Amino acid sequence: MLAGLTAEQIRDACDLLYRPAGFKHAPAQVFLDHFEAADPPTTFLRVAFSRFTFSAGRMLTQLGAILQERHGADANIVFVIYFGRIDPEQMAAHTIRMADR
């Protein structure tokens, strides 16, 4: 788990990775979700794409590597890919349900 990871740190990593290509393969949305009760503790990055390509997947792998390099080399990160927009209210409710487990 990437304890203490913030939205600003994710934004900075995305900017570093995706800006050179004009954000061509970047996710439209990224939601951060920590699940400390998991074994091992896990950080979920829920990402939304209107179109998911091989390049988008490859760049997600690179994003994970950047975040691990900067914030925890042995951290457990899971990308959850959504096709279409993520509703923030539904995601907040889901996060609360998961935390209550």
N, C-alpha and C positions, 0 to 999 in steps of 0.2 A: 504494500500500500504506500502511496506517496503522501504520507502525513504532512499536513500543512500546505499542500499544493493549492494555489489560488487561481481564480479566473484570470488574473493579470499575468501570472506565469504561463498559463496555457496560451493566452493571447500572444505573449512574446514569442513562445516557441512556434506557434502557427505563423506569426509574422515572419520569423526567420526562415521557415521552411517553404511557405506558400507564396510570399510576396514576389520572389524572383520570376515566377511563372504567371504573375498576375492573378493569383489565387484560383487558377484554373481547376485544380482538382481538390480544392479545400471543401470541407464540410460546411453546409449552410448554418448549422447550429452545433454547439458542443455543450453538453451538460456534464457536470462533475458530480460524482456520487461515490462516497466512501462507504465501505461496508466492513467495519472493524471486527464484527462478530464472525466473519468468515474465517476459514482456516485454509490458507493463510489470509490475513487481512488484505482486502482487495480494493483497488481504485477502479471504478467503472467510468469510462469516458463514453458517454452516449452521443453518437454523432449522426446527424441527419444529412442525407444526400438526396437530391432529386434524380441524380443519375450516378450510379456507382460503376466505376471502371477498374480495370487492372491497375492503371496509374494511381487512381484514388486509393486503392488498397495498399499499393507499394508505399505511397506517401504516408499513410497511417502508420505503417511499420516504422518509417523514419521518424514520425512524430513521437511514437512511443519510445524509441531509442534516445531521442533528444531529451525527453522528460526524465527518463531513467538516468541518463548521464548527468543531468543537472540536479535531480532531486531524490535520487535513491537507486543505485545500480541494481539492487536485488529486489526492488519493489515489484509487486504483482499488479499489472495493469491489464484490464480487459476492455476492448472496444466493443460496444454494442451498436450495431449499424441499423439505422432506421431509414426507410425509403419514404420520403416526404417530410413534412414538418412535424416537429415534436411539440405537443401542447404543453406549455410550461406548468399549467395547473395540474394536469394529469401526472406529469413527471414529479412534481412536488408531492402529490398524494402517494405515488409509488415509493418515493424515497422514504416517506414517513412510515409507510407499511413495512418496508424492509428494515428500518431502524427499530421497529417495535417487535421484530421477531426474537 
